[in-house]
Structures are given as C-alpha cells and as structure tokens.
C-alpha cells in the first residue's frame, strides 16, 4: 500500500489536529479579519451584561444577580434569570484592560475552539478509532448556518455557548441508551446548556424527554439505564443549583414581566419550509423576520442519508427523527397557533434550528465516511466546499448589513425589560428615574443613605427578594410595594445601608453546588487512578 494512502486511512494525530484547527480558523476568519464585533441583534444587551459584571467584580461582588447601575442605579435583576456563569470570562478580560467588544471577541474565539473540540470528542466517543468521522462532524458544525447566525448575525452569546454543549448531550444519551455505563457526559452537557441559555435548556429537555419516550420499553426492561438517567438528572441539578434554585425562587416570590409582547406572537416568527432548509442570506432569499438562513440543504441531506443507511429503529435513527421533528417545529407547518400559550416565552420557533443542526452535524461524518470507497472522499470535499462558500457568503452579507461595533452604543441596555417585577409600570419607572429621590455615598453595590422618617416607605430600588437594609446597624423589614419598588419599615431615622446579598436559599445553593462539584471531581480523579492501576 502506498505510504500516502496509508496515511490517509490511518491519519496521524497531528494531521487531524491541524485540520480541526483549520476548521476553527475558517469559522473565525471574518471575526478576526474585521475590527470590533458584528453588531448583531443582542450585541448591546450582552455588552451591557459584561460591563455590569465587570463593575461588580471590581467592587468585590462576584455573584451579583442584580446589575446595580441599570436604570440610574435602581438595579435590574437580569442576572437572576439569565445565567452569567460563562459571561464572567469576558467580564474578567475587561478587568485586565480589554474593552467590552475586545473581551467579547476573545470569548467568541474561545467558544468556537471549544465547540470544535467538544463535537470532535463527543462523536469520537460514539465512533471510536475512526478520527475522520469526528473531524468531519466538527467542521460541519463550525460552518453550519445556524452557528454562523448566532455568532455573526444575532450576537446571541447564550445560544452560541449552549450549542457547544449539545454534542455532549447527544453522546451522553448514547452512553446511557447503548452502553449503559457513563452518565457524566450527559450531566456535563446539560449543565453547560443550563448555565449558558435557559431557553436552549428547555429545548434540550424536550429532546431528552423525546428520546426517553422513544426508548421507554428498553428503560423499563433494563432499570439500570433508567437509574443512570436519574443520576445524570440529579447531579445536573446539584451542579446548577446555584443558578436554577434562586431563579425558580425569584419567579415564585416575585413574578416578572416575562414576554412583553413587543415581539408579537411566537407563531409569527415561524419560518416557511423553504426558508428552514436554505442557508442563504435573507437579503437575497427568505423573509426579513427570520434568521438569515435555515439549517441548510447539506445538513438536511445528511439527515436523510442517515435514515437511508439504517434499516432499523436504532438510537441513531431515533435521534435523527428528533432532528427532523425539531426542524418541523421551526416552520409554519407546525401548529404554533394552538400552542402559543405554552411556548410564548420561547419567542422564536427557529431556536429549534440549534438542536436540528447539532443532530445532523453529529451524524454527518459517519454518514459520509460509510459511503462507497472513493465516493465518500469526493462527497465530503464537495459538502465542505459548499458549506465554506455559503459561510463566507453569509458573513460577507451580514457584515455589509449589520456593520461592526467597537463600543456599546446603548450602555446598561435591558433589552425587552423582561425581568422587571410584574407590578411595575414602565412609565412610572421612567418618572422615578427623572426625579431621583436620594443619592448614594458609596459604590453602586453597597449604598449608604439617610432616612428622615419612620414607618413603611419606598426606596428608589427595583424590588427583588434578597435585599438587605440596615438603619443604624439594625436590620429592617423589607417587602415589595404596589408598584414593584423596594419598601422598608423603619422604626427610627438615621444612616442606612442597602445591599443585595441574595436570599438564604440563594446563598445555600452556592454552597450546595460547590460542594457537589468538589465531591464529583474527587470521585472522578479516584476513578481515573483506579483505572490507571488496573492498566
């Protein structure tokens, strides 16, 4: 056998690593080539979050929850409902001298690298000792249209980060459903999605439930698989408790606006079937109220190819079925009009593109690799060439339409104000902002003020459970007034201090998550040591 052919069939690790790095570099080339970041739909919102976290870190507050400088220091609890865990990375970059845009760009680079590596690793667990398969899947995923949309068109930091963990969930389900051994991958993947983007976590929960129902007979026949699934769910809960428990507590004690209706009905944002399978810029094809592209014809072909290569109802076909079902849910063919009351907070049906893209890309490498000899190489090169061409066409069009941003033009941007207390009237809030009632003497996260009267009185602070107020060193009772502001009951006048420290549940949930993570880390290390000793 000629040396070159042997090297292609049995590629050395350095070749696979180089090609994977090239795929990552291509997906980042427009971002690196242009100055600033693409000014996507959510750019100002996430840049504002980064700045708020940076301000909190600089004042020694590392788990703020409430962004104190929003609404002229009335405070806004976005961090209580939208996870800040991974966004702490670019916030830390700003403390080292980076601008917000530069910090976010560096974060995008890190996420893209992680996305490629995680997809490669996850597919490699399902198809071991065949490095070409995970390499193809990783390159498909980095260049797929919805990944491009989230990064370059929407600047959807949460969804982009969540997409990096979707392959771990698919591989984790395979581990439980087919191998009946490790539940750690599913735990890690789902924890990553929850701490990235709550709505993506909801979609992935629906996907996991669907796989469970499709394989429920096997779960019943082999309870150990069901036990592994329960372990994954329980440990995921423990690891993410520091965010999920306080969020649920806030929703219970202090209902928020939620969907404000500014975007209209979720049904109005469903894509046409043609738009859902195209991966072309919306400026040339499709409608303006959908992302610039669907999942792409290439990925749909990969899904169809995956079905035709298997004649049995196995794990792969069940997951591919869920991929097509999620693609259907993104379109106008799905009965969104009936389901609007249950899915309105989802905002956009085309969020299901992320799941569909992850599934089709996951199995794309295996589908192409097992084509007839010779044809598999030609088809792979052709598909990657098409994806690359469409990627650069999309990004070129996006940059020409959206432009770039080096600074945040709308600092402290609250987006749709979804996280204001339900009782709060926006017009009344604006009136309060015009007539500031009292000033602070210290930083935004630890206010000092003077009380000149006793009894119940409202403070110019938006209410969220977890505020601690002291008058002359004695803690006073707090509650929410009829307009959604913080109200205190002071029995005396004098100097007061105010700080958001969180509820007891929020503080204990942090301890719970840290303890659980340490214990799990120790168990993992012990298992690795035992495995090495056996070898």
C-alpha positions in Angstrom: 0.0 0.0 0.0 1.5 3.4 -1.0 2.6 5.5 2.0 0.2 8.4 1.2 -2.9 6.2 1.0 -1.9 4.5 4.3 -1.5 7.9 6.0 -5.0 9.0 4.7 -6.7 5.8 6.0 -4.7 5.9 9.3 -4.1 9.6 9.8 -1.6 10.7 12.5 -2.9 12.8 15.3 -1.0 15.9 14.2 -2.9 15.8 10.8 -6.3 15.5 12.4 -5.4 18.3 14.9 -4.2 20.5 12.1 -7.3 20.0 10.0 -9.5 20.6 13.1 -7.6 23.8 13.8 -8.0 24.9 10.2 -11.8 24.4 10.5 -11.9 26.5 13.7 -9.7 29.2 12.0 -12.0 29.4 8.9 -15.1 29.8 11.2 -13.3 32.7 13.0 -11.7 34.3 10.0 -14.3 37.0 9.4 -14.3 37.8 13.2 -10.5 38.2 13.2 -10.3 40.0 9.9 -12.8 42.7 10.9 -12.3 45.2 13.7 -14.8 45.2 16.6 -17.6 42.6 16.7 -20.5 42.2 14.3 -23.3 44.4 15.7 -25.9 41.7 15.9 -29.4 41.9 17.5 -28.3 41.2 21.0 -24.8 42.8 20.9 -25.8 45.8 23.2 -27.5 43.6 25.7 -24.6 41.2 26.2 -22.0 44.0 26.1 -24.0 45.7 28.9 -24.1 42.5 30.9 -20.3 42.2 30.5 -19.8 45.7 31.7 -22.2 45.2 34.7 -20.3 42.0 35.7 -17.0 43.8 35.3 -18.2 46.7 37.6 -19.4 44.2 40.2 -16.1 42.3 40.1 -14.2 45.5 40.5 -16.2 46.2 43.7 -15.6 42.7 45.1 -19.1 41.3 44.2 -18.5 38.1 42.2 -22.1 36.8 42.1 -24.2 39.9 41.7 -27.6 38.7 40.3 -28.8 42.3 40.2 -27.0 44.8 37.9 -26.8 47.8 40.3 -26.1 50.5 37.7 -29.1 49.8 35.5 -32.0 52.3 35.4 -29.9 55.0 37.1 -28.8 52.6 39.9 -32.4 51.4 40.6 -31.0 48.0 39.8 -32.1 45.3 37.3 -32.2 41.6 38.2 -31.2 40.2 34.7 -28.5 38.0 36.3 -31.1 36.3 38.4 -32.8 34.9 35.3 -30.2 34.9 32.5 -27.1 32.9 33.6 -23.9 34.9 33.9 -21.6 31.9 34.6 -19.7 31.8 31.3 -20.1 35.6 30.7 -17.8 36.0 33.7 -14.9 35.1 31.3 -15.1 38.2 29.1 -16.0 40.3 32.2 -12.7 39.2 33.7 -10.9 40.2 30.4 -12.2 43.8 30.9 -10.6 43.9 34.3 -7.3 43.2 32.6 -7.7 46.2 30.3 -9.7 44.9 27.4 -12.7 46.9 26.0 -16.0 45.1 26.2 -16.0 44.5 22.4 -12.5 43.0 22.5 -13.4 40.9 25.5 -16.4 39.5 23.7 -14.4 38.8 20.6 -11.9 36.8 22.6 -14.8 35.0 24.2 -16.2 34.1 20.8 -12.8 32.7 19.8 -12.7 30.5 22.9 -16.3 29.3 22.3 -15.5 28.4 18.7 -12.5 26.4 19.8 -14.5 24.7 22.5 -17.3 23.9 20.0 -14.9 22.2 17.6 -13.1 20.2 20.3 -16.4 19.2 22.1 -18.0 18.0 18.8 -14.8 16.1 17.9 -14.6 14.5 21.3 -18.3 13.6 21.5 -18.6 12.0 18.1 -15.3 10.2 18.8 -16.9 8.6 21.8 -19.7 7.2 19.7 -17.4 6.2 16.8 -14.0 5.4 18.3 -10.8 4.7 16.4 -12.1 6.5 13.3 -10.8 10.0 13.6 -12.1 11.1 10.2 -15.7 10.8 11.4 -15.5 13.3 14.3 -13.3 15.6 12.2 -16.0 15.9 9.5 -18.7 16.4 12.1 -16.8 19.1 13.9 -16.1 21.0 10.6 -19.7 20.8 9.6 -20.8 22.1 13.0 -18.4 25.1 12.9 -19.5 26.1 9.4 -23.3 25.3 9.7 -25.6 28.2 9.1 -27.2 28.5 12.5 -23.9 28.6 14.3 -23.0 31.4 11.8 -26.3 33.1 12.6 -25.8 33.1 16.3 -22.2 34.4 16.1 -22.3 36.9 13.3 -25.9 37.9 12.7 -27.6 37.8 16.1 -24.6 38.0 18.5 -26.6 35.5 20.6 -23.9 34.8 23.2 -26.1 32.5 25.3 -27.3 30.3 22.4 -23.8 30.2 20.8 -22.4 28.9 24.1 -25.2 26.4 24.5 -24.5 25.0 21.0 -21.1 24.0 22.2 -22.6 21.6 24.7 -25.3 20.0 22.5 -22.9 17.3 21.2 -22.1 16.2 24.8 -25.9 15.7 25.4 -26.2 13.5 22.3 -23.2 11.5 23.2 -24.3 11.3 26.8 -27.7 9.8 25.8 -25.9 7.3 23.6 -23.7 6.3 26.5 -26.8 5.6 28.6 -29.0 4.1 25.9 -26.4 1.9 24.1 -23.6 1.3 26.6 -25.3 1.6 29.9 -22.3 2.9 31.7 -21.4 6.6 32.0 -23.8 9.3 32.8 -21.2 12.0 33.3 -21.2 13.3 29.7 -25.0 13.9 29.8 -24.5 15.7 33.1 -21.7 17.9 31.8 -23.5 18.7 28.6 -26.8 19.6 30.2 -25.1 21.6 33.0 -23.3 23.6 30.3 -26.5 24.3 28.4 -28.4 25.4 31.6 -25.6 27.8 32.6 -25.5 29.2 29.0 -29.1 29.8 28.0 -32.3 28.8 29.8 -34.5 28.5 26.6 -31.9 26.3 25.0 -32.0 24.1 28.1 -35.8 23.9 27.7 -35.4 22.7 24.1 -32.8 20.1 25.1 -35.1 18.9 27.9 -37.8 18.3 25.4 -35.3 16.4 23.2 -34.2 14.2 26.2 -37.8 13.5 27.1 -38.5 12.5 23.5 -35.6 10.0 23.4 -36.7 8.6 26.8 -40.3 8.1 25.4 -39.0 6.6 22.2 -36.9 4.1 24.1 -39.1 3.7 27.2 -39.5 -0.1 26.7 -35.8 -0.6 27.0 -35.6 1.7 30.0 -38.3 -0.4 31.7 -36.6 -3.7 30.7 -33.2 -2.5 32.0 -33.8 -0.4 35.1 -30.0 0.3 35.3 -30.3 2.6 32.3 -33.2 4.5 33.9 -31.1 4.7 37.1 -28.2 6.2 35.0 -30.6 8.8 33.6 -31.8 9.7 37.0 -28.2 10.1 38.2 -27.5 12.4 35.3 -30.6 14.5 36.1 -29.8 14.6 39.9 -26.2 15.5 39.5 -27.1 18.2 36.9 -29.5 19.7 39.4 -26.8 19.7 42.1 -24.2 21.3 39.9 -26.5 24.0 38.6 -28.5 24.6 41.8 -26.6 27.9 42.4 -28.5 29.3 39.4 -31.6 27.3 39.0 -32.9 27.3 42.5 -32.6 31.1 43.0 -34.2 31.6 39.6 -37.2 29.5 40.5 -37.4 31.2 43.9 -37.5 34.6 42.3 -40.2 33.5 39.8 -42.2 32.2 42.7 -41.8 35.1 45.1 -41.6 37.9 42.6 -43.2 37.2 39.2 -41.6 39.2 36.4 -42.9 40.6 33.2 -41.6 37.7 31.1 -42.5 38.0 27.5 -43.6 41.6 27.0 -45.4 41.1 23.6 -43.0 43.5 21.9 -42.0 40.7 19.5 -45.6 39.6 18.9 -46.8 36.0 19.0 -44.3 33.2 18.8 -46.3 31.9 15.8 -45.5 35.0 13.8 -41.8 34.1 13.8 -42.2 30.6 12.4 -40.2 30.1 9.1 -41.5 28.8 5.9 -40.4 25.3 5.0 -38.2 26.7 2.2 -36.5 29.2 4.5 -35.9 26.4 7.1 -33.8 24.3 4.7 -31.9 27.1 2.9 -28.6 28.5 4.2 -28.6 31.7 2.2 -28.7 35.3 3.4 -32.1 36.7 4.0 -31.2 39.8 2.0 -31.3 37.6 -1.1 -33.8 34.9 -0.1 -36.5 34.4 2.5 -38.3 36.8 4.8 -36.8 39.5 7.0 -38.4 38.3 10.2 -36.4 35.1 10.3 -32.7 34.5 10.7 -30.6 35.0 7.6 -30.6 31.2 6.9 -32.1 27.9 7.9 -30.2 24.8 8.8 -29.1 24.3 5.1 -29.8 21.8 2.4 -26.5 20.0 3.1 -27.5 19.2 6.7 -30.9 18.0 5.6 -29.3 15.7 3.1 -27.1 14.4 5.9 -30.2 13.6 8.0 -31.9 11.8 5.1 -28.7 9.9 4.3 -28.5 8.8 8.0 -32.0 7.3 7.7 -31.4 5.5 4.4 -28.1 3.9 5.7 -30.0 2.2 8.5 -32.9 -0.1 8.2 -33.7 -0.5 11.8 -35.2 1.8 14.5 -32.0 2.2 16.4 -30.6 5.1 18.6 -29.2 7.0 15.6 -32.5 6.9 13.7 -34.4 8.0 16.7 -32.1 11.0 17.3 -32.3 11.8 13.6 -36.1 11.6 13.8 -36.0 14.2 16.6 -33.8 16.3 14.4 -36.4 16.4 11.7 -39.2 16.9 14.2 -37.4 19.9 15.7 -36.9 21.3 12.2 -40.6 20.9 11.6 -41.3 22.7 14.8 -39.4 25.7 13.5 -41.7 26.1 10.5 -45.2 27.3 9.8 -46.3 23.7 9.2 -46.2 23.2 12.9 -49.5 24.1 14.7 -48.0 27.1 16.6 -51.3 28.9 16.7 -52.7 26.2 19.1 -49.5 26.0 21.2 -48.8 29.7 21.6 -50.0 29.9 25.3 -47.4 27.2 26.2 -44.4 28.3 24.1 -44.8 32.1 24.0 -41.7 32.6 26.2 -39.7 30.7 23.6 -40.1 33.9 21.4 -38.8 32.3 18.2 -39.6 28.8 16.8 -36.4 28.9 14.8 -34.5 28.4 18.1 -35.0 24.7 17.2 -32.5 25.1 14.4 -29.8 24.7 17.0 -30.9 21.2 18.0 -31.6 20.2 14.4 -28.1 21.4 13.4 -26.4 19.7 16.3 -28.1 16.4 15.4 -27.5 16.5 11.7 -23.8 17.6 12.1 -23.2 14.9 14.8 -24.0 12.1 12.3 -22.8 13.8 9.2 -19.2 12.4 9.5 -20.4 8.8 9.9 -22.9 9.1 7.0 -20.2 10.4 4.6 -17.5 8.1 5.8 -19.5 5.0 5.1 -20.4 5.8 1.5 -18.8 3.7 -1.2 -15.0 4.0 -1.4 -13.9 7.0 -3.4 -17.4 8.5 -3.3 -17.0 9.3 0.4 -13.9 11.4 -0.2 -15.5 13.3 -3.1 -18.8 13.9 -1.3 -17.0 15.1 1.8 -14.8 17.5 -0.1 -17.9 18.8 -2.0 -20.0 19.3 1.1 -17.3 21.1 3.0 -16.6 23.3 -0.1 -20.3 24.2 -0.3 -20.5 24.9 3.5 -17.4 27.1 3.3 -18.7 29.1 0.3 -22.0 29.7 2.0 -20.3 30.6 5.2 -18.3 33.3 3.6 -21.3 34.5 1.5 -23.4 34.7 4.7 -20.8 36.5 6.8 -19.9 39.0 4.0 -23.6 39.9 3.6 -24.1 40.1 7.4 -21.1 42.5 7.8 -22.3 44.7 5.0 -25.8 44.9 6.5 -25.2 44.8 10.3 -21.8 46.6 10.5 -19.5 46.4 13.4 -19.2 47.8 16.9 -16.1 48.7 18.9 -18.1 50.3 21.8 -21.5 49.7 23.2 -23.8 52.4 21.8 -26.5 51.6 24.4 -24.8 51.0 27.8 -26.9 49.3 30.5 -29.3 48.1 27.8 -32.1 46.0 29.4 -33.4 44.6 26.1 -37.2 44.0 26.5 -37.2 44.6 30.2 -38.5 41.1 30.7 -37.1 40.8 34.2 -38.9 43.8 35.8 -41.4 42.9 38.6 -44.9 42.1 37.2 -46.5 45.0 39.1 -44.1 47.6 37.7 -45.4 50.1 35.1 -42.7 51.2 32.8 -44.0 54.8 32.6 -44.0 55.1 36.4 -40.4 53.8 36.5 -39.4 56.4 34.0 -41.0 59.1 36.2 -38.9 57.9 39.1 -35.8 58.0 37.1 -36.3 61.6 36.2 -36.8 62.7 39.8 -34.0 60.9 41.7 -35.1 60.8 45.4 -31.8 60.1 47.1 -28.2 59.8 46.2 -25.6 57.3 47.2 -22.4 58.0 49.1 -20.6 54.8 48.1 -20.4 52.3 45.2 -23.5 51.0 43.5 -23.4 47.6 45.2 -23.3 48.9 48.7 -25.4 52.1 49.1 -25.4 54.4 52.0 -28.3 56.8 52.6 -30.2 58.8 55.2 -33.7 58.1 56.5 -35.6 61.1 57.8 -38.9 59.5 58.7 -40.2 56.3 60.2 -42.7 53.7 59.1 -43.2 52.0 55.7 -41.6 53.9 52.8 -40.4 53.1 49.3 -36.8 53.4 48.2 -35.8 54.1 44.6 -34.8 50.4 44.1 -36.5 47.9 41.9 -37.6 45.0 44.2 -36.1 41.6 44.1 -36.1 39.3 47.1 -32.6 39.3 48.7 -32.0 43.0 49.5 -30.6 43.6 53.0 -31.3 47.1 54.5 -30.0 48.3 57.9 -30.8 51.5 59.7 -28.2 52.5 62.3 -26.8 49.0 62.2 -30.1 47.2 62.7 -31.8 45.2 60.0 -35.2 46.4 58.9 -38.1 44.6 57.3 -38.4 44.7 53.5 -41.1 44.0 51.0 -42.4 44.9 47.6 -44.8 47.9 47.3 -47.7 48.0 44.9 -45.6 49.5 42.1 -42.8 46.9 42.3 -40.3 49.0 44.2 -38.4 48.1 47.4 -40.3 49.1 50.6 -38.8 49.2 54.1 -40.3 49.5 57.6 -38.0 51.7 59.7 -38.7 52.4 63.4 -36.1 55.1 63.6 -34.3 57.7 61.4 -30.6 57.9 60.7 -27.9 56.4 58.5 -28.9 53.4 56.4 -27.1 50.9 54.2 -28.5 48.8 51.4 -27.0 45.8 49.6 -28.3 42.9 47.5 -27.0 39.8 49.3 -29.5 37.3 48.0 -32.0 35.1 49.8 -30.8 32.3 52.2 -31.8 29.8 49.5 -29.5 31.6 47.0 -26.6 31.6 49.4 -27.0 27.9 50.4 -27.5 26.8 46.8 -24.0 28.2 46.1 -22.6 26.0 48.9 -24.5 23.0 47.6 -23.2 23.4 44.0 -19.6 24.0 45.1 -19.7 21.0 47.5 -21.2 18.8 44.8 -18.7 19.8 42.2 -15.8 19.1 44.6 -17.1 15.7 45.6 -17.7 14.8 41.9 -14.3 16.0 41.0 -12.8 13.8 43.7 -14.8 10.8 42.6 -13.7 11.3 39.0 -10.0 11.6 40.0 -10.2 8.5 42.2 -11.8 6.5 39.3 -9.0 7.6 37.0 -6.4 6.5 39.5 -8.0 3.1 39.8 -8.2 2.7 36.0 -4.5 3.5 35.7 -3.6 1.0 38.4 -5.6 -1.7 36.6 -3.8 -1.0 33.4 
